[in-house]
Amino acid sequence: MADSQPIRVLLVDDHAVVRSGLAAFLMAYDDLELVGEASSGAEAITKCHAYRPDVVLMDLVMPAMDGATATRLIREKCPHVQVIALTSFKEDDLVQNVLQAGAIGYLLKNVTASELGDAIRAAHAGRPTLAPEAAQVLIHATLAAHQPPAVGFDLTARELEVLRLMAEGLSNPDIADRLIVSRSTVKFHVSSILSKLGVASRTEAVALALQHHLIK
């Protein structure tokens, strides 16, 4: 590594003590160089233009501009810069938002100096590094995306109300009287319910609704 240029790193965190700790981490390695610090997302964007880092360590929860927004803007304006989210939080929406914004890594702040150094080198080489918690979020999101929609997911509140009355054995005229609507309106709702549930009769609709706990 002695013959190559060190990897230029920019720290972004709104807490000075965190930046000081990260700076101490980076000083332990000859192949990593701290070129600047920023205390906000807006300042990070400005300093990316000024210092041209290779890798940005980005906090996510900051006032005014959050880390995901800053990451997206940095990746748009300085596409050569890789961003690693470095945060204390592991909420699903934070993980997905910053990775969708273009971050190449997601680490929690309890990482060791060695793990952080390896992640920076990997990011510089274009390889992602994810904390196990972040990887789990992505796995769950991928599985959820491939799950078929639940039975009756598209039924409206009114249709569910009509379905409950159907389960009580009420006829269309009875349902119309109960809901104080016209019979044609009830007929429309019933037809829509059968279509959305993919069944041919009221009996099938009620049975399917009870099976999938759409109604009690």
Secondary structure, DSSP 8 states (H G I E B T S, - for coil): -TTS--EEEEEE-S-HHHHHHHHHHHTT-TTEEEEEEESSHHHHHHHHHHH--SEEEE-S--SSS-HHHHHHHHHHH-TT-EEEEEES---HHHHHHHHHTT-SEEEETT--HHHHHHHHHHHHTT--EE-HHHHHHHHHHHHHHTS---TTTT--HHHHHHHHHHHTT--HHHHHHHHT--HHHHHHHHHHHHHHHT-SSHHHHHHHHHHTTS--
